[in-house]
Amino acid sequence: MLKLDSLKELLAEPKHIVITMHHKPDGDAIGSSLGLYNYLIQKGHYVKVISPTDYPVFLQWLPNNPEVIIFTEKPEESKELVANADFIFCLDFNSLSRINEMGDFVRDSKAKKVMIDHHLEPEGFDDYRHWTINACATAQLLYDFIVNIMGERHLINKDVATCLYTGIMTDSGSFRFPTTTAEVHHIVADLINCGAENSKIHQLVYDNFSENRLRFLGYCLLYKLEVFHEYNSAIIVVLKEELDKYQITTGDTEGIVNYALSINGIRLAVLIIERRDKVKLSLRSTGDFPANEICKKYFNGGGHRNAAGGFSDDNVNAVREKFNTILPEYKPLLIQ
């Protein structure tokens, strides 16, 4: 592993740089990526942002969003950019499987890989690493990278500040998760001083849904929510035909699991979604309950202790039934 501070000298001259993030990027992934883009272009670098997949419409207002290349839409251009890059910045993921088929091309590229991330158990593909699980968001680490490692706070203009604020706001649950420390509040205060319009950003992210999405949310809460008081748990299962009925698009299911977790006394909330290729799961928990352990042990996934995800190739009914056996196993932790 190379010393991160050596990047200051290496990035003093223009380089060809690719920035990428995990598939189906959320606010932290795309906010960090565009924040880094808006920082690097000020230094004269040749920068391209490549997302492995599409991402929610409510994040597409971010500064310089039109510069993002979608790998699934332009695979040949993306492969060429990855192959010819001097540096590849890998943001908000630490395993190349998280960028789908892009992972093989990133691994084979001769570019130096820089990983900036806050998830557990890095794979080890990177040459440079700025990583800790104690950060509330990758955008927080990007701020630290720019200000304290590169020593260039003066390059945090309004565009950079807007993107980093978005990343921190979304991944901290609007500043309510335990990882939202005093330091995080100092950082977002500085980002506001640098031009981030906090109320406008919140509105664009959280008050920018379609009518179908809102009706779908109501449907899930009224008809799909199951509460298991004996396990302090709640589960929502969504079928493919229900997604089609409400014309659900990328990002429309984001945050639904949090409504289940908001029920008084609930320690574990689970959202199970039947997609066309596989069943996706999103878990949220409170306190020290290990949602990530369940995802890693049973559903090919992982994440943070209180926010994790996974998938299964089994049918949706089998996945749902699996939780009937998992919940008793974790009952001592759920009811303490």
Long-range contacts (C-beta under 8 A, 24 or more apart in sequence): 1-126, 1-127, 1-128, 1-129, 2-112, 2-127, 2-128, 3-128, 4-128, 4-129, 4-130, 4-145, 4-149, 5-149, 6-128, 7-114, 7-128, 7-149, 7-150, 8-149, 8-150, 8-151, 10-87, 11-40, 11-43, 11-45, 11-87, 11-150, 14-43, 14-44, 14-45, 14-46, 15-45, 15-46, 15-86, 15-87, 16-45, 16-46, 16-84, 16-85, 16-86, 16-87, 17-45, 17-46, 17-47, 17-48, 17-85, 17-86, 17-87, 17-88, 17-89, 18-47, 18-48, 18-49, 18-50, 18-81, 18-82, 18-85, 18-87, 18-88, 18-89, 18-111, 19-47, 19-48, 19-49, 19-50, 19-88, 19-89, 19-91, 20-49, 20-50, 20-51, 20-52, 20-88, 20-89, 20-90, 20-91, 20-99, 20-102, 20-106, 21-51, 21-52, 21-90, 21-91, 21-92, 21-93, 21-99, 22-52, 22-92, 22-93, 22-98, 22-99, 23-51, 23-52, 23-53, 23-98, 23-99, 23-100, 24-53, 24-54, 24-55, 24-250, 25-51, 25-53, 25-55, 25-59, 25-92, 26-55, 26-56, 26-59, 26-92, 26-170, 26-171, 26-254, 27-59, 27-166, 27-167, 27-169, 27-170, 27-171, 27-205, 28-92, 28-137, 28-138, 28-139, 28-167, 28-168, 28-170, 28-171, 29-55, 29-91, 29-92, 29-93, 29-138, 29-167, 30-55, 30-59, 30-62, 30-65, 30-68, 30-167, 31-59, 31-62, 31-139, 31-163, 31-164, 31-165, 31-166, 31-167, 31-168, 31-170, 32-91, 32-92, 32-116, 32-137, 32-138, 32-139, 32-142, 32-163, 32-164, 32-167, 33-68, 33-89, 33-91, 33-92, 34-62, 34-63, 34-64, 34-65, 34-68, 34-159, 34-163, 35-139, 35-142, 35-160, 35-163, 35-164, 35-167, 36-89, 36-91, 36-142, 37-64, 37-67, 38-63, 38-64, 38-157, 38-159, 38-160, 38-163, 39-146, 39-152, 39-155, 39-156, 39-160, 42-155, 42-157, 43-155, 48-81, 50-78, 50-81, 50-82, 50-102, 52-99, 52-100, 52-101, 52-102, 53-100, 53-250, 54-250, 55-250, 55-251, 56-249, 56-250, 56-251, 56-252, 56-254, 57-208, 57-249, 57-250, 57-251, 58-204, 58-205, 58-206, 58-208, 58-209, 58-251, 59-166, 59-205, 59-251, 61-204, 62-162, 62-163, 62-166, 63-158, 63-159, 63-162, 63-163, 64-159, 71-100, 71-101, 71-102, 78-102, 78-105, 79-105, 82-106, 82-109, 82-111, 83-108, 83-109, 83-110, 85-109, 85-111, 86-111, 86-112, 87-111, 87-112, 87-113, 87-114, 88-112, 88-113, 88-114, 89-114, 89-116, 90-114, 90-115, 90-116, 90-117, 90-125, 90-126, 91-116, 91-117, 91-138, 91-142, 92-116, 92-117, 92-118, 92-119, 92-138, 93-117, 93-119, 94-119, 94-121, 94-122, 94-123, 94-126, 94-131, 95-122, 95-123, 95-125, 96-123, 96-125, 116-141, 116-142, 116-145, 117-141, 119-302, 119-303, 119-304, 120-292, 120-302, 120-303, 120-304, 121-302, 133-304, 134-179, 135-179, 136-168, 136-171, 136-172, 136-177, 136-179, 136-180, 136-181, 136-184, 137-167, 137-168, 137-170, 137-171, 137-172, 138-167, 138-171, 139-163, 139-164, 139-165, 139-166, 139-167, 139-168, 139-171, 140-164, 140-167, 140-168, 140-184, 140-187, 142-167, 143-168, 143-187, 143-190, 143-191, 156-190, 156-191, 156-194, 157-194, 157-195, 158-194, 158-195, 158-196, 159-195, 160-194, 161-191, 161-192, 161-194, 161-195, 161-196, 162-195, 162-196, 162-197, 162-201, 164-191, 164-196, 165-191, 165-192, 165-196, 165-198, 165-201, 166-201, 166-205, 169-198, 169-201, 169-202, 169-205, 170-205, 173-258, 174-202, 174-206, 177-306, 178-306, 209-252, 210-249, 210-252, 212-246, 212-247, 212-248, 212-252, 213-246, 213-248, 213-252, 215-246, 216-242, 216-246, 216-248, 216-252, 217-256, 217-259, 219-246, 220-256, 220-259, 221-259, 225-259, 225-260, 227-260, 227-263, 227-266, 228-327, 229-265, 230-331, 230-335, 231-268, 231-327, 231-328, 231-330, 231-331, 231-334, 231-335, 232-265, 232-266, 232-267, 232-268, 232-334, 232-335, 233-266, 233-267, 233-268, 233-269, 233-270, 233-327, 233-334, 234-260, 234-261, 234-263, 234-266, 234-268, 234-269, 234-270, 235-260, 235-269, 235-270, 235-271, 235-272, 235-320, 235-323, 236-260, 236-269, 236-270, 236-271, 236-272, 237-272, 237-273, 237-274, 237-316, 237-320, 238-271, 238-272, 238-273, 238-274, 239-274, 239-316, 240-274, 240-275, 240-276, 243-273, 243-274, 243-275, 253-282, 257-282, 257-283, 257-284, 258-284, 260-284, 261-285, 261-286, 267-333, 267-334, 268-330, 268-334, 270-323, 272-316, 272-319, 272-320, 274-315, 274-316, 278-311, 278-312, 278-313, 279-311, 279-312, 279-313, 279-314, 279-315, 279-316, 279-319, 280-309, 280-310, 280-311, 281-309, 281-310, 281-311, 281-312, 281-319, 282-308, 282-309, 283-307, 283-308, 283-309, 283-310, 288-333, 289-330, 289-333, 289-334, 290-333, 294-326, 294-330, 298-322, 298-326
